[in-house]
Amino acid sequence: MLLKVALFIFVGIWILRGAARFFLGNLVKQAQRQQQEFQQQRNTNYSTPKDGNVNVRMSPQEKGKKSSENFKGGDYVDYEEVD
């Protein structure tokens, strides 16, 4: 009887370890794939030109308006010099 219980426990642990490796392996692969996709999106969206110039993308509605028409004004901020 004791041998059957020990064998059952051993086989159960062995099966659980195999299942855990399978599922955790898939989770790790999926996380790595998502990280690579995120890095690719980040690199394509925020790449800077090599010559140092910056390109500003504007929608067609914004292109027709002058920048002074879009400016709503700002708030006055007190300036105090600190020694």
C-alpha positions as CSV (number, residue, x, y, z in Angstrom):
1,M,0.0,0.0,0.0
2,L,2.8,2.4,0.9
3,L,4.6,1.6,-2.3
4,K,1.5,2.5,-4.3
5,V,1.1,5.8,-2.6
6,A,4.7,6.7,-3.1
7,L,4.5,5.7,-6.8
8,F,1.3,7.7,-7.2
9,I,2.9,10.8,-5.6
10,F,6.1,10.4,-7.8
11,V,4.1,10.1,-11.0
12,G,1.8,13.0,-10.1
13,I,4.8,15.3,-9.4
14,W,6.4,14.1,-12.6
15,I,3.3,14.9,-14.7
16,L,2.8,18.3,-13.0
17,R,6.4,19.3,-13.7
18,G,6.0,18.4,-17.4
19,A,2.8,20.3,-17.6
20,A,4.3,23.3,-15.9
21,R,7.3,23.3,-18.2
22,F,5.0,23.1,-21.2
23,F,2.7,26.0,-20.2
24,L,5.4,28.2,-18.7
25,G,7.5,27.7,-21.8
26,N,4.6,28.8,-24.0
27,L,4.0,31.9,-21.8
28,V,7.7,32.9,-22.0
29,K,7.7,32.5,-25.8
30,Q,4.6,34.6,-26.1
31,A,6.0,37.3,-23.8
32,Q,9.2,37.4,-25.8
33,R,7.2,37.7,-29.1
34,Q,5.2,40.6,-27.7
35,Q,8.3,42.3,-26.5
36,Q,9.9,42.0,-29.9
37,E,6.8,43.4,-31.6
38,F,6.8,46.3,-29.1
39,Q,10.4,47.1,-29.8
40,Q,9.8,47.0,-33.6
41,Q,6.8,49.4,-33.2
42,R,8.8,51.7,-31.0
43,N,11.8,51.7,-33.4
44,T,9.7,52.5,-36.4
45,N,7.5,55.1,-34.8
46,Y,10.2,57.1,-33.0
47,S,13.2,56.8,-35.3
48,T,15.2,60.0,-35.8
49,P,16.8,60.9,-39.1
50,K,20.5,60.6,-39.2
51,D,21.1,64.1,-40.4
52,G,19.5,65.5,-37.2
53,N,16.5,67.1,-38.9
54,V,13.1,66.5,-37.3
55,N,10.0,65.8,-39.4
56,V,6.6,67.0,-38.1
57,R,3.5,65.1,-39.3
58,M,0.4,67.2,-39.6
59,S,-3.1,66.2,-40.6
60,P,-4.5,67.8,-43.7
61,Q,-6.8,70.1,-41.6
62,E,-3.9,71.4,-39.7
63,K,-1.8,72.0,-42.8
64,G,-4.3,74.6,-44.1
65,K,-4.4,76.7,-41.0
66,K,-1.7,79.0,-39.9
67,S,0.1,78.2,-36.6
68,S,-1.0,81.6,-35.1
69,E,-4.6,80.7,-35.7
70,N,-4.2,77.5,-33.7
71,F,-2.5,79.2,-30.7
72,K,-5.0,79.7,-27.9
73,G,-2.6,81.6,-25.6
74,G,-1.0,80.5,-22.4
75,D,-1.1,81.1,-18.7
76,Y,1.2,83.7,-17.0
77,V,3.7,82.0,-14.7
78,D,5.4,84.1,-12.0
79,Y,9.2,83.9,-12.1
80,E,11.2,84.2,-9.0
81,E,15.0,83.9,-9.0
82,V,16.3,81.7,-6.3
83,D,19.8,82.2,-4.9
